[in-house]
Amino acid sequence: MEYGLALARRSLEAFSPEETTRVAKTALEFLEDKGWRGDRSLQGEARLLLARALQMTASLDGALREAEAAAKVFEKEKRPERAIAAMLTAAEVAWQGRRLDETRRWVDRGIEAAVEAEGTSTSRGCSRSRSPWRTCAANTRRRPCTRPSSTGSRRRRRSEPTRSSPEVAWSWR
């Protein structure tokens, strides 16, 4: 199964959506079999690859169906990071199809899932991850968080010069 999904990924990377669709559907036939005793999250991976391939061929209804099915599989298998990736794909597909309400629904659902996966609630503001790039419930763009941390200090943005940095050394003299 892993080889089939690897072939589907490579086909997708090579911009061959027809080959990706064929391989992903073949993999899904085996993964949906009652006798399959392997990892059920592979079914979500196959559905997500199929959704991306269908998106490339502009079959947006099918891509949305597969992305939603992938998100359900990942949520059932308790793989929140992959469920969020499926929700992102669904939001991109809905946006491509100019379905604004559906795009908003998927974005909101993805933000909620990301906040839950981080272990925080939306009422706390920022999620404090180890990454310098944090997301806020009110801020969906990826940019540095400038809210005060629990110690009261503010993290400096990477683009902010310090007094000793060479790009502003001339202005301090």
Backbone bond lengths (Angstrom), bond angles and torsions (degrees), N, CA, C in turn:
res aa  C-N    CA-C-N  psi(-1)  N-CA   C-N-CA  omega(-1)  CA-C   N-CA-C  phi
1 M - - - 1.428 - - 1.521 111.23 -
2 E 1.332 115.54 -39.91 1.460 119.43 -179.05 1.525 111.31 -62.13
3 Y 1.331 116.39 -35.89 1.469 119.80 179.55 1.527 111.24 -67.79
4 G 1.310 116.08 -38.32 1.464 119.84 178.26 1.513 111.47 -64.56
5 L 1.339 116.47 -42.74 1.463 119.46 178.80 1.529 111.27 -69.01
6 A 1.333 116.56 -34.91 1.470 119.39 176.46 1.530 110.40 -65.03
7 L 1.324 116.93 -39.97 1.466 120.63 177.16 1.530 110.62 -64.62
8 A 1.328 116.64 -39.96 1.468 120.16 178.37 1.532 110.43 -64.27
9 R 1.342 117.36 -41.29 1.469 120.47 177.44 1.521 111.31 -61.92
10 R 1.313 115.81 -45.49 1.475 119.59 179.95 1.523 111.28 -64.48
11 S 1.307 116.83 -38.84 1.460 120.22 178.02 1.530 110.55 -64.41
12 L 1.310 116.11 -39.24 1.462 120.08 178.18 1.526 110.56 -66.50
13 E 1.332 116.85 -42.01 1.460 120.86 177.73 1.525 111.94 -64.50
14 A 1.336 116.67 -28.11 1.465 121.62 178.89 1.527 111.75 -88.53
15 F 1.329 117.01 11.15 1.466 122.86 179.37 1.526 112.16 57.72
16 S 1.329 114.48 46.09 1.458 120.66 176.27 1.532 108.63 -120.21
17 P 1.341 116.47 78.00 1.468 118.47 -175.47 1.529 113.48 -66.17
18 E 1.330 117.86 -29.50 1.469 119.55 179.60 1.528 110.52 -65.99
19 E 1.325 116.59 -43.70 1.470 120.86 178.32 1.528 110.30 -65.92
20 T 1.320 116.84 -41.20 1.469 120.96 178.47 1.523 110.20 -61.14
21 T 1.331 116.96 -43.97 1.459 121.42 179.76 1.524 110.57 -61.93
22 R 1.322 116.37 -44.77 1.463 120.44 -179.13 1.530 111.25 -62.15
23 V 1.324 116.68 -46.87 1.468 120.71 -177.48 1.527 110.79 -69.26
24 A 1.341 117.52 -41.46 1.465 120.18 -179.21 1.527 111.04 -65.63
25 K 1.320 117.41 -39.80 1.467 119.77 178.54 1.526 111.13 -66.57
26 T 1.326 117.10 -37.24 1.468 120.51 176.78 1.518 110.03 -64.35
27 A 1.336 116.44 -43.79 1.467 120.44 178.47 1.526 110.48 -63.17
28 L 1.318 117.21 -39.98 1.467 120.25 179.63 1.521 112.37 -63.67
29 E 1.329 117.08 -34.52 1.464 119.68 177.32 1.521 110.82 -58.11
30 F 1.334 116.63 -42.90 1.460 120.55 -179.69 1.530 110.92 -74.12
31 L 1.321 116.73 -39.05 1.462 120.14 -176.61 1.519 112.79 -70.79
32 E 1.327 118.36 -28.80 1.456 121.89 179.77 1.527 112.54 -84.55
33 D 1.323 117.11 -5.84 1.458 121.65 178.50 1.523 109.56 -65.90
34 K 1.315 116.57 139.88 1.470 121.50 -179.62 1.527 111.68 -63.43
35 G 1.314 117.59 -25.97 1.455 121.32 -178.93 1.520 114.61 -80.40
36 W 1.322 118.19 -5.56 1.473 121.06 -178.99 1.521 109.54 -70.09
37 R 1.332 115.95 122.47 1.451 120.90 -177.30 1.527 112.15 -110.83
38 G 1.303 117.04 5.48 1.460 120.73 -178.73 1.517 112.89 -83.21
39 D 1.295 114.89 -164.76 1.462 123.13 -177.98 1.529 109.94 -67.85
40 R 1.327 116.42 121.16 1.469 121.43 -178.90 1.528 112.40 -71.79
41 S 1.325 118.00 -19.91 1.459 119.15 179.56 1.529 111.62 -69.62
42 L 1.328 117.48 -15.57 1.465 120.34 174.75 1.520 111.02 -63.78
43 Q 1.325 116.32 -29.49 1.461 119.60 176.15 1.534 109.62 -64.44
44 G 1.321 116.96 -39.47 1.459 120.65 176.27 1.519 111.72 -64.04
45 E 1.329 116.64 -40.01 1.471 120.42 178.03 1.530 110.54 -62.16
46 A 1.338 115.74 -43.98 1.465 119.65 179.75 1.528 110.86 -64.36
47 R 1.316 116.98 -40.96 1.467 120.24 178.85 1.528 111.52 -66.72
48 L 1.328 117.22 -36.76 1.457 120.56 178.51 1.523 110.86 -67.50
49 L 1.324 117.37 -41.19 1.472 120.48 175.73 1.526 110.60 -63.27
50 L 1.325 115.91 -40.86 1.460 120.15 178.28 1.535 110.63 -63.90
51 A 1.323 116.75 -40.28 1.469 120.42 178.31 1.525 111.01 -61.74
52 R 1.329 116.80 -42.62 1.464 119.79 179.80 1.525 111.65 -67.22
53 A 1.326 116.25 -37.04 1.466 119.42 177.73 1.528 110.84 -66.93
54 L 1.324 116.42 -42.50 1.467 119.88 178.42 1.526 110.90 -65.90
55 Q 1.314 116.92 -32.43 1.465 120.24 176.23 1.525 110.24 -64.49
56 M 1.327 116.67 -39.50 1.467 120.54 179.40 1.526 111.49 -65.24
57 T 1.325 116.74 -30.53 1.465 119.85 179.78 1.524 111.88 -91.63
58 A 1.321 117.29 7.50 1.465 124.42 178.46 1.520 112.69 65.26
59 S 1.311 116.95 25.45 1.462 121.37 172.71 1.527 106.87 -93.42
60 L 1.330 115.59 77.50 1.456 121.02 -168.56 1.525 113.50 -72.53
61 D 1.322 118.05 -33.82 1.470 119.76 178.22 1.528 110.57 -63.44
62 G 1.316 116.37 -46.11 1.463 120.59 177.98 1.516 111.98 -64.87
63 A 1.327 116.51 -38.53 1.468 120.51 179.79 1.527 110.27 -64.78
64 L 1.326 117.00 -41.37 1.472 120.00 177.86 1.520 111.32 -64.07
65 R 1.331 116.20 -42.36 1.472 120.52 178.71 1.524 110.80 -59.90
66 E 1.325 116.31 -46.46 1.462 120.09 -177.98 1.522 112.14 -69.28
67 A 1.333 117.89 -38.27 1.466 120.59 178.44 1.527 110.45 -65.18
68 E 1.330 116.28 -40.39 1.462 119.61 177.46 1.528 111.21 -64.95
69 A 1.333 116.21 -41.94 1.467 119.80 178.01 1.525 110.71 -64.33
70 A 1.325 117.29 -38.20 1.465 120.77 177.80 1.521 110.65 -64.34
71 A 1.333 116.98 -42.94 1.466 120.39 179.11 1.529 110.61 -61.34
72 K 1.331 117.20 -40.93 1.470 121.09 179.30 1.526 110.98 -63.93
73 V 1.335 116.28 -42.14 1.468 119.95 179.64 1.516 110.04 -63.12
74 F 1.333 117.42 -45.52 1.459 120.60 -178.55 1.526 111.90 -66.58
75 E 1.321 117.10 -37.06 1.464 119.58 176.76 1.523 110.83 -66.11
76 K 1.335 116.47 -40.36 1.465 121.14 179.38 1.528 110.93 -65.02
77 E 1.320 116.13 -37.28 1.462 121.19 -178.80 1.533 112.71 -87.30
78 K 1.332 116.38 5.22 1.462 123.03 178.18 1.531 112.42 58.58
79 R 1.333 114.75 50.52 1.465 122.59 175.53 1.533 107.94 -120.02
80 P 1.345 117.80 75.53 1.471 120.29 -172.65 1.521 114.11 -62.19
81 E 1.327 118.14 -33.78 1.470 119.23 -179.05 1.524 111.39 -65.86
82 R 1.301 117.79 -36.92 1.459 121.03 177.62 1.532 111.05 -76.61
83 A 1.340 116.92 -33.41 1.464 119.94 176.11 1.524 109.92 -63.35
84 I 1.317 116.53 -38.87 1.469 120.67 178.27 1.523 110.02 -65.37
85 A 1.330 117.47 -38.97 1.469 120.77 177.30 1.534 110.45 -63.23
86 A 1.320 116.77 -39.44 1.473 120.05 177.95 1.526 110.54 -67.18
87 M 1.331 116.98 -37.98 1.464 120.40 177.64 1.526 111.11 -66.09
88 L 1.315 116.30 -37.40 1.463 120.47 176.54 1.523 110.47 -63.61
89 T 1.323 116.85 -43.55 1.461 120.52 177.74 1.532 110.43 -61.37
90 A 1.334 116.52 -42.64 1.469 120.06 179.06 1.527 110.64 -63.20
91 A 1.325 117.24 -40.26 1.470 120.39 178.62 1.526 110.80 -65.20
92 E 1.330 116.99 -41.13 1.474 120.56 178.57 1.526 111.05 -64.21
93 V 1.322 116.68 -41.39 1.464 120.67 179.45 1.524 110.02 -65.40
94 A 1.319 116.72 -44.28 1.467 120.18 179.07 1.528 110.53 -63.49
95 W 1.320 116.69 -38.61 1.467 120.33 177.56 1.529 110.61 -65.13
96 Q 1.319 116.48 -41.94 1.461 120.88 178.80 1.525 110.28 -61.09
97 G 1.337 117.49 -35.42 1.455 121.94 179.03 1.517 113.22 -85.81
98 R 1.325 117.89 5.91 1.467 124.35 178.99 1.526 112.05 58.97
99 R 1.312 115.24 36.60 1.466 121.59 177.32 1.526 107.38 -100.12
100 L 1.301 116.36 86.27 1.460 121.36 -170.70 1.521 113.44 -65.86
101 D 1.312 117.65 -41.64 1.466 119.42 -179.76 1.525 111.08 -64.82
102 E 1.311 115.64 -41.43 1.460 119.64 179.30 1.534 110.95 -68.83
103 T 1.330 116.66 -37.58 1.462 120.54 176.26 1.515 109.56 -60.88
104 R 1.313 117.14 -47.60 1.473 121.11 179.81 1.517 110.82 -60.46
105 R 1.332 116.74 -41.32 1.472 120.42 -179.99 1.526 110.94 -61.59
106 W 1.344 116.13 -43.93 1.464 119.27 -179.71 1.522 112.33 -69.66
107 V 1.322 117.01 -37.66 1.464 119.83 178.09 1.526 109.99 -64.76
108 D 1.324 117.05 -46.22 1.463 120.35 178.86 1.525 111.15 -61.18
109 R 1.310 115.54 -43.65 1.469 119.59 179.43 1.532 111.16 -63.87
110 G 1.328 116.86 -39.11 1.461 120.65 177.73 1.513 112.66 -66.95
111 I 1.337 117.27 -39.76 1.465 120.45 178.24 1.522 110.17 -64.75
112 E 1.327 116.56 -44.33 1.468 120.10 178.19 1.530 110.78 -60.16
113 A 1.322 116.74 -43.33 1.463 120.17 -179.90 1.530 110.85 -65.65
114 A 1.334 116.76 -38.35 1.464 120.01 179.21 1.522 111.04 -66.88
115 V 1.313 116.79 -40.09 1.461 120.08 179.00 1.523 109.98 -66.31
116 E 1.332 117.17 -42.35 1.458 120.73 177.58 1.522 111.32 -63.83
117 A 1.323 116.93 -40.43 1.462 120.47 -179.89 1.516 111.08 -65.90
118 E 1.310 117.00 -30.30 1.459 121.77 179.83 1.522 110.89 -78.74
119 G 1.354 116.60 -17.17 1.447 119.75 177.60 1.511 113.54 87.76
120 T 1.327 117.43 20.65 1.461 120.88 178.78 1.514 108.86 -124.87
121 S 1.305 116.48 169.40 1.461 120.47 175.18 1.516 108.91 -110.76
122 T 1.329 117.06 163.22 1.456 120.60 -178.15 1.513 111.89 -68.55
123 S 1.305 119.22 -19.48 1.459 120.85 -178.58 1.524 111.78 -75.39
124 R 1.308 119.14 -15.72 1.455 121.73 -179.07 1.515 112.68 -84.12
125 G 1.315 118.26 -9.20 1.466 119.30 179.91 1.502 110.90 93.24
126 C 1.292 117.95 -110.95 1.460 122.74 -174.29 1.513 110.81 -86.38
127 S 1.304 115.21 150.27 1.442 119.38 169.74 1.514 106.14 -90.52
128 R 1.273 118.15 132.47 1.467 122.07 -175.92 1.521 109.44 -97.52
129 S 1.287 115.83 84.32 1.453 120.20 178.17 1.514 108.57 -91.13
130 R 1.316 116.63 174.23 1.453 120.91 178.78 1.519 111.91 -75.11
131 S 1.282 117.77 -16.12 1.455 122.05 -178.42 1.520 110.15 -78.68
132 P 1.332 118.29 144.47 1.463 119.41 175.30 1.523 111.93 -69.15
133 W 1.333 117.60 -17.18 1.463 121.59 177.49 1.505 107.34 -95.66
134 R 1.301 116.43 110.85 1.451 121.45 -177.53 1.515 109.16 -116.09
135 T 1.309 115.38 159.45 1.460 119.19 176.61 1.513 109.16 -117.80
136 C 1.285 116.14 142.98 1.460 122.71 174.19 1.518 107.67 -106.39
137 A 1.302 116.32 157.51 1.467 119.78 176.32 1.520 110.05 -63.41
138 A 1.323 117.21 -33.36 1.455 120.67 179.82 1.522 112.34 -89.28
139 N 1.308 117.33 -9.88 1.466 122.01 -175.52 1.513 108.30 -123.43
140 T 1.322 118.11 101.17 1.454 120.60 -177.20 1.516 112.19 -91.79
141 R 1.328 117.94 -6.95 1.460 119.41 176.92 1.514 109.65 -79.86
142 R 1.321 115.88 149.76 1.463 119.48 178.72 1.518 108.05 -85.91
143 R 1.301 115.80 103.63 1.450 121.71 175.55 1.522 107.22 -149.48
144 P 1.315 117.06 162.27 1.462 118.50 -176.27 1.520 111.89 -62.77
145 C 1.306 115.38 142.59 1.448 121.39 177.65 1.523 108.50 -78.87
146 T 1.303 116.88 132.99 1.458 120.27 179.58 1.515 111.91 -114.69
147 R 1.320 117.39 7.97 1.459 119.58 177.84 1.520 109.48 -72.33
148 P 1.327 117.06 149.13 1.470 119.52 179.83 1.521 110.74 -62.87
149 S 1.305 115.75 141.21 1.458 119.54 176.84 1.519 108.82 -81.20
150 S 1.309 116.56 -179.60 1.456 120.01 -177.45 1.521 111.89 -66.17
151 T 1.327 118.69 -21.72 1.464 121.02 178.99 1.513 111.62 -85.20
152 G 1.328 117.47 -5.03 1.452 120.62 177.36 1.516 114.04 92.07
153 S 1.302 118.94 -8.12 1.464 120.21 179.15 1.519 109.81 -89.89
154 R 1.321 115.95 153.68 1.459 120.56 179.75 1.514 107.96 -102.95
155 R 1.324 115.52 132.59 1.466 119.34 175.69 1.505 109.56 -72.30
156 R 1.305 116.31 136.69 1.453 121.14 179.10 1.512 108.77 -83.86
157 R 1.306 116.61 136.52 1.452 121.09 176.02 1.511 109.11 -66.84
158 R 1.309 115.61 151.33 1.454 119.65 179.18 1.522 112.20 -62.46
159 S 1.325 116.08 -29.37 1.452 119.36 -177.34 1.531 112.36 -82.85
160 E 1.336 117.81 -10.92 1.454 119.95 179.23 1.519 109.75 -77.37
161 P 1.304 117.76 125.60 1.461 119.16 178.35 1.524 111.33 -75.13
162 T 1.295 115.04 149.75 1.457 119.98 174.01 1.516 108.17 -100.45
163 R 1.307 116.88 168.85 1.459 120.54 -177.81 1.526 110.80 -62.05
164 S 1.324 116.55 -31.77 1.459 119.53 -177.04 1.523 113.46 -93.41
165 S 1.319 118.53 -1.46 1.457 119.11 -177.75 1.526 110.58 -73.42
166 P 1.321 118.84 145.46 1.459 121.98 -173.99 1.517 114.50 -63.79
167 E 1.348 118.15 -28.64 1.452 118.56 -175.46 1.525 112.96 -72.38
168 V 1.333 118.09 -17.06 1.464 119.19 177.25 1.515 112.38 -120.23
169 A 1.313 117.43 8.54 1.449 120.20 -178.83 1.512 111.20 -59.11
170 W 1.313 116.81 -36.21 1.461 120.29 -178.45 1.540 111.61 -67.43
171 S 1.344 117.72 -28.93 1.453 119.36 -176.36 1.506 113.61 -79.69
172 W 1.323 117.51 -15.39 1.460 121.26 -178.96 1.516 113.15 -93.41
173 R 1.291 117.92 -7.20 1.475 120.87 -177.52 1.475 112.40 -87.74
